Amino acid sequence: MKHAVTGAKLAFSFVLLLAGPAFTQTLSDEATPEAIAAASVAHVYVQTHKGVDVYDATAAGKLTLVKGSPFADTGQMEGINGKYLISVGTDYLHTYAIASNGAVGKQASEINTQTYDGAECGSPINNGYANGSVLDHAGKYLYVLLYDGYNTDCAAWQSYEIGSNGSLHFLGSMEDEASYFGNPQPSTLPTISSNDKFGYAAIAGEGGCRSFSPYVKIPDGQLEKNSPFSEIDPEGDPNGAPWYSCPINASADPAGHLAVLMYFEDDPPYGNYGPWQLASYTIDDNSTGSITSTNTWLDMPASEVYGRVMETSPSGKLLALAGGGDGSEGDGSGMDGLQIFHFNGAAPITEYSALLLPAVEIDQLGWDNDNHLYALSYSSGELYVYTVTPTEIREASGSPYKVENAYGISGLIVVPKLEASVRAAPLSR
């Protein structure tokens, strides 16, 4: 499913795991264990410089390339709503029909973002890198960030409705900006709450410590600022005076909670700051989208990786955190690799796995509905598949798979087949 958001000290990326329409498969009551293991459970999409590679995934975690891969698309793949693949180009948005075998078909629709409000802030792609976009859970609405670096003094979110035939309809735009050491900067990409009403991003202030930037989806589908929002953050070390909570990365579970990678800092932007830790929040007010955490710095597990991407499992019981880098941002915890945690709703997140793939920088993560976790590394050119349950973690037979020239803010999208699934690509830029 895409993004590394740059800043003087931190990268913040919200990753969104969503659900929507799917392809149906039934198994015979007399199916053998071997047949069940070979049954197709998901389609896995990887954006490469040659097009989109599509893999058929079995219940055993085996991947087979779908005939015709790589499929041509214009721009960069950023979302799939079960029926259409959405790609984002320099100015245009495109939709492509998806066949029952997962293959990407002909273009169904395109629309020029530069002919609508918000275009004054830039384009969907800035200096060759996508700013990113987000689908809602139903796969009906698409939110696209327009931004042109420091060449403009604003950023804009455009809202689009995706028709049943793949057509794109502009709904409206909203400007969003903040000052980061004197330079204009938009919020990061929001993760959408399980009730499909609220979005949670982060926005920079005059320093390295970010704060939450809340959004709400109004009745006509547009994304707007959520002004009634409030928050209660985890309790920091009482020996610090005062401590500020600085979010880095987040993911929503299917039951009204957020997992947030964050750190505490005293007196930002030049104060002391602690290790990167994981906090859980509850979305405790359906009318305002306010969030509350009962965690404290003592019961929040620490990250061993430079966490650029996060994904909660469809069950909401597991949380994957991955990334890598040179450690030049944040607290120096910029190690490569993958970690898996137990996600416990409002209760504190708890440690599960040791550090996996400690020498591999991971750019994208995705889950299917059959306990498989997919981890894609652009630098190593490999796609890893793990079978993960609350009691077992093992790499699937045949993993890793060689994938050449993968890239993009949403370079990996997993579409489960046995249950409705829409997913917005992971947001790492």
C-alpha positions as CSV (number, residue, x, y, z in Angstrom):
1,M,0.0,0.0,0.0
2,K,3.5,4.8,0.0
3,H,5.4,7.8,1.7
4,A,8.7,9.6,3.3
5,V,7.6,13.1,4.4
6,T,10.7,15.2,4.8
7,G,11.4,17.7,7.6
8,A,14.4,19.0,9.5
9,K,14.2,16.4,12.2
10,L,11.4,13.9,11.4
11,A,9.6,12.1,8.7
12,F,5.9,11.7,9.3
13,S,3.8,9.4,7.3
14,F,0.3,8.2,7.9
15,V,-0.5,5.0,6.5
16,L,-4.0,4.1,5.8
17,L,-5.5,0.6,5.8
18,L,-9.0,0.5,4.3
19,A,-11.8,-1.9,3.3
20,G,-14.1,-2.2,0.2
21,P,-15.6,-4.4,-2.6
22,A,-13.8,-7.6,-3.6
23,F,-13.9,-10.7,-5.8
24,T,-15.6,-13.7,-4.4
25,Q,-14.2,-17.2,-4.2
26,T,-15.8,-20.3,-2.8
27,L,-14.0,-23.6,-1.8
28,S,-15.5,-27.0,-2.1
29,D,-16.4,-28.7,1.2
30,E,-14.2,-31.6,0.0
31,A,-11.2,-29.4,-0.7
32,T,-7.9,-31.0,0.4
33,P,-5.4,-29.1,2.6
34,E,-3.2,-28.8,-0.5
35,A,-6.0,-27.2,-2.5
36,I,-6.8,-24.8,0.3
37,A,-3.2,-23.8,0.5
38,A,-3.1,-23.2,-3.2
39,A,-6.4,-21.2,-3.3
40,S,-6.0,-17.6,-4.4
41,V,-6.6,-15.1,-1.5
42,A,-5.4,-11.8,-2.7
43,H,-3.9,-9.8,-5.5
44,V,-0.7,-7.9,-4.8
45,Y,0.1,-4.8,-6.9
46,V,3.6,-3.3,-7.2
47,Q,4.4,-0.1,-9.1
48,T,7.5,-0.3,-11.2
49,H,9.1,2.0,-13.7
50,K,7.8,-0.3,-16.4
51,G,4.3,-0.5,-15.2
52,V,2.2,-2.3,-12.5
53,D,3.2,-5.9,-11.7
54,V,0.2,-7.9,-10.4
55,Y,0.7,-11.1,-8.3
56,D,-1.8,-13.7,-7.3
57,A,-1.3,-14.7,-3.7
58,T,-2.3,-18.1,-2.3
59,A,-3.3,-19.1,1.2
60,A,0.2,-20.5,1.6
61,G,1.7,-17.1,0.8
62,K,3.0,-18.1,-2.6
63,L,3.1,-15.3,-5.3
64,T,2.6,-15.9,-9.0
65,L,2.9,-13.1,-11.5
66,V,-0.4,-12.5,-13.4
67,K,-0.1,-12.8,-17.1
68,G,0.4,-9.5,-18.9
69,S,2.4,-7.9,-16.1
70,P,3.7,-5.2,-16.0
71,F,0.5,-3.4,-17.0
72,A,0.8,0.1,-18.3
73,D,-0.4,3.1,-16.2
74,T,0.3,6.8,-16.5
75,G,1.9,8.4,-13.5
76,Q,2.1,6.4,-10.2
77,M,-0.4,4.0,-8.7
78,E,-1.9,5.4,-5.5
79,G,-5.1,3.5,-4.8
80,I,-7.5,0.6,-5.6
81,N,-11.2,0.6,-4.8
82,G,-11.8,-3.0,-5.8
83,K,-13.0,-2.1,-9.3
84,Y,-10.6,0.5,-10.4
85,L,-6.9,1.3,-10.0
86,I,-6.2,5.0,-9.5
87,S,-2.9,6.6,-10.7
88,V,-1.7,10.1,-10.3
89,G,0.3,11.9,-12.9
90,T,1.9,15.3,-13.1
91,D,-1.4,17.1,-13.7
92,Y,-4.0,14.3,-14.4
93,L,-5.7,11.6,-12.3
94,H,-6.4,8.3,-14.1
95,T,-8.6,5.3,-13.4
96,Y,-8.1,1.8,-14.9
97,A,-10.6,-1.1,-14.8
98,I,-9.5,-4.2,-13.0
99,A,-10.4,-7.7,-14.3
100,S,-11.5,-10.6,-12.2
101,N,-8.0,-12.1,-12.3
102,G,-6.5,-8.9,-11.0
103,A,-5.2,-7.7,-14.4
104,V,-5.2,-3.9,-15.0
105,G,-7.2,-3.0,-18.1
106,K,-7.7,0.0,-20.2
107,Q,-8.1,3.5,-18.9
108,A,-11.7,4.3,-17.8
109,S,-11.4,8.0,-17.0
110,E,-9.0,10.9,-16.5
111,I,-9.3,14.4,-15.1
112,N,-7.0,17.4,-15.1
113,T,-6.4,18.7,-11.6
114,Q,-5.2,22.0,-12.9
115,T,-8.6,23.1,-14.2
116,Y,-10.1,23.2,-10.7
117,D,-9.7,25.2,-7.5
118,G,-6.5,24.3,-5.6
119,A,-4.4,24.2,-8.7
120,E,-2.8,27.5,-7.7
121,C,-0.9,25.5,-5.0
122,G,0.8,23.1,-7.4
123,S,0.4,19.7,-8.9
124,P,-0.1,16.1,-7.6
125,I,3.6,15.4,-8.3
126,N,6.3,17.7,-7.1
127,N,9.8,17.3,-8.6
128,G,9.1,13.8,-9.7
129,Y,7.7,12.7,-6.3
130,A,4.0,12.2,-5.7
131,N,2.5,14.3,-2.9
132,G,0.1,11.5,-2.2
133,S,-3.6,10.8,-2.2
134,V,-6.1,9.0,0.1
135,L,-9.2,6.9,-0.5
136,D,-12.0,6.6,1.9
137,H,-13.0,3.2,3.2
138,A,-15.9,2.8,0.7
139,G,-13.6,3.6,-2.2
140,K,-16.0,6.3,-3.3
141,Y,-14.0,9.4,-2.5
142,L,-10.4,10.4,-3.4
143,Y,-8.5,13.1,-1.7
144,V,-5.4,14.5,-3.6
145,L,-2.7,16.7,-2.2
146,L,-1.5,19.5,-4.6
147,Y,1.7,21.2,-3.5
148,D,4.7,22.6,-5.3
149,G,7.4,22.7,-2.6
150,Y,8.6,26.2,-1.7
151,N,7.5,27.6,-5.0
152,T,4.1,28.5,-3.7
153,D,2.8,29.6,-0.3
154,C,0.0,27.1,0.0
155,A,-1.0,23.5,-0.3
156,A,-4.5,22.2,-1.3
157,W,-6.6,19.1,-0.9
158,Q,-8.8,18.4,-3.8
159,S,-11.8,16.1,-3.3
160,Y,-13.2,13.8,-6.0
161,E,-16.0,11.3,-6.3
162,I,-15.3,8.0,-8.2
163,G,-18.3,6.9,-10.2
164,S,-19.4,3.3,-10.7
165,N,-18.0,3.5,-14.2
166,G,-14.6,4.8,-13.0
167,S,-15.4,8.4,-13.8
168,L,-13.9,11.2,-11.6
169,H,-16.0,14.1,-10.5
170,F,-14.4,17.2,-8.8
171,L,-16.2,18.1,-5.5
172,G,-14.2,21.0,-4.1
173,S,-10.8,22.0,-2.6
174,M,-9.4,23.1,0.7
175,E,-6.2,25.0,1.3
176,D,-3.9,23.7,4.0
177,E,-0.6,25.1,5.0
178,A,1.9,25.6,7.9
179,S,5.2,27.3,8.3
180,Y,8.2,25.1,8.9
181,F,11.3,27.2,9.8
182,G,9.8,30.0,7.6
183,N,8.9,27.7,4.6
184,P,5.4,26.8,3.6
185,Q,4.6,23.1,4.3
186,P,1.3,21.1,4.1
187,S,0.1,18.5,6.6
188,T,1.1,14.9,6.1
189,L,-1.4,12.4,4.5
190,P,-4.3,11.6,6.8
191,T,-5.3,8.1,8.0
192,I,-9.1,7.6,7.9
193,S,-11.0,6.5,11.0
194,S,-12.8,3.2,11.0
195,N,-16.2,5.0,10.9
196,D,-15.1,6.7,7.6
197,K,-15.8,10.1,9.1
198,F,-12.5,11.6,10.3
199,G,-8.9,11.9,9.1
200,Y,-5.7,12.3,11.2
201,A,-2.6,13.8,9.8
202,A,0.2,15.9,11.3
203,I,1.4,19.4,10.6
204,A,4.7,21.2,11.3
205,G,5.0,24.2,13.4
206,E,8.0,26.5,13.8
207,G,10.2,23.6,14.8
208,G,10.7,19.8,14.5
209,C,7.8,18.8,16.7
210,R,4.6,18.1,14.7
211,S,1.1,18.2,16.0
212,F,-2.1,16.5,14.9
213,S,-3.9,18.0,11.9
214,P,-7.6,16.8,12.0
215,Y,-10.0,16.5,9.1
216,V,-13.6,15.6,8.7
217,K,-15.5,14.2,5.7
218,I,-18.6,16.3,5.3
219,P,-21.9,14.8,3.9
220,D,-21.2,15.5,0.2
221,G,-17.8,13.6,0.6
222,Q,-15.5,16.6,0.7
223,L,-12.6,16.7,3.1
224,E,-12.6,19.7,5.4
225,K,-10.7,20.9,8.6
226,N,-12.2,19.5,11.8
227,S,-12.4,22.5,14.0
228,P,-14.1,20.9,17.1
229,F,-11.3,18.4,17.4
230,S,-9.4,18.0,20.7
231,E,-6.9,15.5,22.1
232,I,-5.5,14.0,25.3
233,D,-2.0,12.8,24.7
234,P,0.0,10.1,26.6
235,E,1.6,11.2,29.8
236,G,5.3,12.0,29.5
237,D,8.1,11.6,32.0
238,P,7.1,13.8,35.0
239,N,10.8,14.8,35.4
240,G,10.5,16.7,32.1
241,A,8.9,20.2,32.3
242,P,6.9,20.3,30.2
243,W,6.8,17.4,27.7
244,Y,5.2,17.8,24.3
245,S,3.9,14.8,22.3
246,C,5.3,14.8,18.7
247,P,3.5,12.3,16.3
248,I,5.6,10.8,13.5
249,N,3.6,8.0,12.0
250,A,0.1,6.5,12.5
251,S,-2.3,3.8,11.4
252,A,-6.0,3.2,12.2
253,D,-7.5,-0.1,13.3
254,P,-11.0,-1.2,12.4
255,A,-12.5,-0.5,15.8
256,G,-12.0,3.2,16.4
257,H,-8.4,3.3,17.6
258,L,-5.2,4.9,16.3
259,A,-1.7,3.5,16.7
260,V,0.8,6.4,16.7
261,L,4.6,6.4,16.5
262,M,5.7,9.5,18.5
263,Y,8.3,10.9,20.9
264,F,8.3,13.4,23.7
265,E,10.2,16.6,23.6
266,D,10.6,19.3,26.1
267,D,10.7,22.9,24.9
268,P,10.6,22.3,21.1
269,P,12.1,22.9,18.7
270,Y,15.5,22.7,20.3
271,G,14.7,20.8,23.5
272,N,15.6,17.4,24.6
273,Y,13.6,14.5,23.2
274,G,13.2,10.9,24.1
275,P,13.1,7.6,22.1
276,W,10.5,6.9,19.5
277,Q,7.6,5.1,21.2
278,L,4.2,3.6,20.2
279,A,1.0,5.0,21.7
280,S,-2.6,3.9,21.3
281,Y,-5.5,6.4,21.1
282,T,-9.2,6.0,21.1
283,I,-11.5,8.1,18.9
284,D,-13.9,8.8,21.7
285,D,-16.4,11.2,20.2
286,N,-18.3,10.4,16.9
287,S,-19.4,14.0,16.6
288,T,-16.0,15.7,16.9
289,G,-13.4,13.0,16.2
290,S,-11.5,13.9,19.4
291,I,-8.9,11.4,20.5
292,T,-7.7,10.3,23.9
293,S,-4.8,8.2,25.1
294,T,-4.5,6.6,28.5
295,N,-0.9,5.5,27.9
296,T,2.2,6.7,29.7
297,W,5.8,6.9,28.7
298,L,6.5,3.9,30.9
299,D,4.2,1.5,29.1
300,M,4.8,2.6,25.5
301,P,7.1,0.2,23.6
302,A,10.1,1.7,21.8
303,S,10.8,1.4,18.1
304,E,14.0,-0.3,16.9
305,V,13.5,1.0,13.4
306,Y,13.3,4.3,11.7
307,G,9.6,3.9,11.3
308,R,8.4,5.3,8.0
309,V,5.5,3.0,7.3
310,M,2.9,1.4,9.7
311,E,0.0,-1.0,9.0
312,T,-2.5,-2.5,11.4
313,S,-3.8,-5.9,10.4
314,P,-7.4,-6.3,9.2
315,S,-8.3,-7.9,12.6
316,G,-6.8,-4.9,14.4
317,K,-4.8,-7.3,16.7
318,L,-1.4,-6.8,15.1
319,L,0.7,-3.8,14.1
320,A,3.6,-3.8,11.6
321,L,6.2,-1.0,11.8
322,A,9.1,-0.7,9.2
323,G,11.5,1.6,7.5
324,G,15.1,2.5,7.6
325,G,17.4,5.3,6.7
326,D,20.6,7.0,7.8
327,G,19.3,8.1,11.2
328,S,19.9,11.8,10.3
329,E,16.4,12.6,11.4
330,G,14.8,12.1,14.8
331,D,16.7,10.5,17.6
332,G,19.1,8.4,15.7
333,S,17.0,5.3,15.8
334,G,17.2,5.1,12.0
335,M,17.9,1.4,11.7
336,D,16.5,-0.7,8.9
337,G,14.1,-3.5,9.4
338,L,10.6,-4.6,10.4
339,Q,8.9,-5.0,13.8
340,I,5.6,-6.5,14.7
341,F,3.6,-5.6,17.8
342,H,0.4,-6.7,19.5
343,F,-2.2,-4.0,19.1
344,N,-4.6,-3.9,22.0
345,G,-7.1,-1.2,21.2
346,A,-7.1,1.5,23.9
347,A,-4.7,-0.5,26.1
348,P,-0.9,-0.1,25.6
349,I,0.7,-1.7,22.6
350,T,2.9,-4.6,23.5
351,E,6.1,-6.0,22.0
352,Y,5.9,-9.2,19.9
353,S,8.6,-9.9,17.3
354,A,12.3,-9.4,17.5
355,L,13.8,-7.0,14.9
356,L,13.2,-8.7,11.5
357,L,15.2,-8.0,8.3
358,P,17.7,-5.8,10.3
359,A,19.8,-5.0,7.2
360,V,16.9,-4.3,4.8
361,E,15.3,-0.9,4.3
362,I,11.5,-1.4,4.0
363,D,9.5,1.1,2.0
364,Q,6.0,-0.4,1.9
365,L,3.8,-2.7,4.0
366,G,0.5,-4.4,3.3
367,W,-1.8,-7.1,4.8
368,D,-4.3,-9.5,3.3
369,N,-7.1,-11.2,5.2
370,D,-5.3,-14.5,5.5
371,N,-2.6,-13.5,8.0
372,H,-0.1,-12.5,5.4
373,L,2.1,-9.5,5.8
374,Y,3.9,-8.1,2.7
375,A,7.0,-6.0,3.0
376,L,8.6,-4.3,-0.1
377,S,12.1,-3.0,-0.2
378,Y,13.0,-0.6,-3.1
379,S,16.7,-0.6,-2.4
380,S,17.1,-4.4,-2.3
381,G,14.5,-5.0,-5.0
382,E,12.7,-7.7,-2.9
383,L,9.2,-8.4,-1.7
384,Y,9.0,-10.4,1.5
385,V,5.9,-12.4,2.6
386,Y,5.3,-13.4,6.2
387,T,2.5,-15.5,7.8
388,V,1.7,-13.6,11.0
389,T,-0.8,-14.5,13.7
390,P,-1.0,-13.4,17.4
391,T,1.0,-16.6,18.3
392,E,3.3,-17.2,15.3
393,I,5.5,-15.4,12.8
394,R,7.2,-17.2,9.9
395,E,8.4,-16.3,6.5
396,A,6.4,-17.9,3.7
397,S,8.0,-20.5,1.5
398,G,9.5,-18.8,-1.6
399,S,9.9,-15.5,0.0
400,P,11.5,-13.1,-0.8
401,Y,10.5,-12.4,-4.4
402,K,12.7,-10.3,-6.7
403,V,11.0,-7.1,-7.8
404,E,13.0,-4.7,-10.1
405,N,12.6,-1.0,-10.2
406,A,9.7,-0.6,-7.7
407,Y,9.0,2.9,-6.5
408,G,6.2,5.3,-5.5
409,I,4.5,6.8,-2.5
410,S,2.0,3.9,-2.9
411,G,4.3,1.3,-4.5
412,L,2.5,-1.7,-2.9
413,I,-1.2,-2.3,-2.6
414,V,-2.7,-5.5,-1.4
415,V,-6.3,-6.4,-2.3
416,P,-7.8,-9.4,-0.4
417,K,-10.3,-11.5,-2.3
418,L,-12.3,-13.3,0.3
419,E,-13.5,-10.2,2.0
420,A,-14.2,-6.6,0.9
421,S,-11.0,-4.6,0.7
422,V,-10.1,-1.2,-0.4
423,R,-6.8,0.2,0.4
424,A,-5.1,3.5,0.0
425,A,-1.4,3.0,-0.6
426,P,1.1,3.5,2.2
427,L,2.2,7.0,2.3
428,S,5.9,7.3,2.4
429,R,7.7,10.0,0.5
